[in-house]
Amino acid sequence: MDFLSIVLDRGINFLKYPVAIVMALLTFELFTVLVEIVEHIYIENHFYQYLLMGMGSYIVLWFFIFKRVVGRWFLTIEHELTHTLFALLTFHKMLIFTASNRGGYMQYHAKGGGNWLITIAPYFFPTFSMIVILFISLAQAQYYDILVGILGYSLIYHIHSTYVETSLKQTDIQEVGLPFTFLFLPSANMFALIIVLSAIPYDEIDFFFIIEQLYHHEVSLLLDYFHLLPL
């Protein structure tokens, strides 16, 4: 287990800035895709009524119920769970996990020093939404409406939690570095939103088409760059 975690840590840390640069180059294209999806949802609002109801319900519940204690505790526990998820995915053993409305903390065994993905994950990865997407992929069609409503709820939750938690004073942000944060996080968050919105059953948002579109955009940028290099 230690060998796997060390190898993964070194590989992920080696790719830190290459990944950040690729994501930065995709910023405008991701923004364009996201705007197109939002416009599509606005135009086809009847089809997306359950998604929109879920979005609205989060706003109402947060301001009238969750804003005081429960919501803040949930923000914290989901934050620490996301750290934990990425630590486990990179084969690290968990040592400590605590969460309350006053703050949270997790510690993992990191013989190889850990990696930036564990540190930055809560600031772009929508854990709650991914759980809902898993349920959608396993559920029968009769449950799609309620699950899409929950997905809408989780989407606004992710946007809100990311806004609340992301600060230049955060130790996680300082640990990965401000240059990396500015290069990586905007695109990573837009990509996460696109993933969530493309998980709605029977809609016209094709995730694989979007990936192909992003791939061709990135290849085009790289080819243009190499053509500018002196031979």
N, C-alpha and C positions, 0 to 999 in steps of 0.2 A: 504493500500500500504506500509506504514512504517513497519507494522508487518511482511509482506512477505519479504521485503528487509532485515530486521533484522535477521529473521530466516535463509534466504539464506546466508547472510554474515557469520553468525556463523557456519553454516554447511560447507560452502566452505573453510573458514579459518581453521576449525578443520581438514579438509582433506588435507591441504596444503602439509605437508611433507609425509603423506602416498601416495598421488598421485605422488609426486616427486620421491619417492623411487621406486614405481612401474615403472614409466617411465625410471628411470635410469637402472633398471634391464632389460628393453626391448631394451636398446641402441644398443647392438650388433645385435640382431635379426632384429630390424628395419633397421639398416644399411645393413644387408644382403638382406632383401627384396627389399630395394631401389636399391641396386646394380643390383639385378636380373631384376628389372623392366627396369632400364636404359639399360642393356644389351639386353633385349627383344626389346626395342624401336630401338636400334642401328641395330639389326639384321633385324627387320621388318620395316626399315626406310621408305619404299615406302608407307606402310599403314599409317604411322604417318607423312606424308609429310606436312600436314597442321599444325599440332602441331609444327613441327620443323621450318616451315616458320614463324609462330607466334613468336617463341622464337628468331629467328634471327632478325625479324623486330623490336623487342624491343631494342636489342643491337644497331642497326643502328639508330633508332629514338632518343634514349637517347643521344648518342654521338654527333649527328649532329643537333638535335633540342631541346630536352627537358632538356639537362644538365644545361642549363643556368638559366632559371627562372621557366618556366611552370612545368617542371618535379619535381623540388624541392617543388613547391607549392602542387602538387598532392601527393607527398610522405607525406607531412605534413598533408594534409586533410584526407588522408586515414588512417593515424596513429591515428588521433583524432577521426575519425568516428568509428574505431575499439574499442577504449576506450568507446565511446558512446554506441555502439551496446551491449557490454557486461554489461554496466551499466543499460541499458533498460531491457535486458534479466533477470537481477537480481532485477528488479522492483525499480530502483532508478529514481528519477525525475531529469531531466537535468536543470542546472542553467545557465551555460555559455559555449559557444563553439566559438572559434576563430581559424583561420588558415591562414597563409600566407607563402611566400617563406622564411621568416626569422624565422618562428617557429609557434607553435600552443599551444592551451591550452583549456582544458575542465574541467568543475566542475560539480559535481552532488551532490544532497542531500543525505547524508549518515548518517542517524541517528544511524545506527548500526556500523558505522566506515568504511564501504566499505569492499571490499575483494580483495585478491591477483589476482584473475582472471581478474578483470577489469584492474588492473595495468599492468599485463604482457601480456595481449592479443595481442597487436600490434606486439610483438616480435616473434609470432609463428602463428597467425591466418591469413590466406590469404583471407581477406575480398573481394577483387576484384575477385579472383578466385571463391569464393563461389557464388557470384552473377552470374558469367558466368555459373557455374554448375547448378544453379537454372534455367537459361534460357535453358540450354541443356535438362534438365528434362521435360520442358514444350514445347519444340520446336518440329516441324515436322522434319522428317529425311532429307528433302531437305535443311535444314539450318545447319545441323551438321558440314559440312566442315568449314564454316566460323566461327562458334562458337568454334570449336576445335582450329582453328587458333588464335582466341582471347584468348582461354584458355592457349595456349602456350605463348602468349604475357604476360598474367597475371602471369604465373608461373615464368618467368624470372624476372618480376617486383617484385614479392614477395621475391625471393631470393636476388635481389639487394637491395630492401628497408630494408630487415632484416639485411643485411650486413652493410648498411649505418647507420641504427638507433641503432644497438646493440653496446653498449659500457659500460664498467664497471663504467664510470662516469655518465651515465644516471641516473637521479633521480628515474625513475621507477625501474631500476635494483637495485639500492641501497635500495629502499623501500622494495622490496620483499626479499632482502638479497642475497649475493653472493653464499652461499651454495645451496640455493634453485635454483638459476639461473643455476648453473653448473649441478645440478641433473636433472632439468626439461627441459630446453630449447633445448638442442641438440635433444633429442628424440621427443619432441613436434614438432619441425620443420621437422624432417624426416617423422613423421606421417602425418603432413599436406601435404607434397609433395606427399606422397603415396595416400592420399585422392584425390588430384587434378588429378594425373595421372590415377587413377582408374575410373575416371568419363567419360573417352572417350568412346563414343558409339561403340558397335560391336567389341571391342578389346578382348584380352584374359586375361586382368588383372581383376581378380575377388576380389572385395573389401571384401566381406563376407568370402571368403576363407582365405584371409590375416588375418582378425580379428580372425577367428578360429585358424589359425596357431599361432598368437601372444598369444591367450588365453592358448593354450596347452603348449606353451613355458613358460609362466609365472607360470602356475600350476606346471609344471615339476620343475622349479627352487625352488618354495616354498616347494614342497615335498622333494626335495633333502636337503633343509635347515633344515626341521623338523627332517629328519632322522639323521642329524648330532647332534641334541640336545641330551644332556644326559638325560636318563630316570630316 
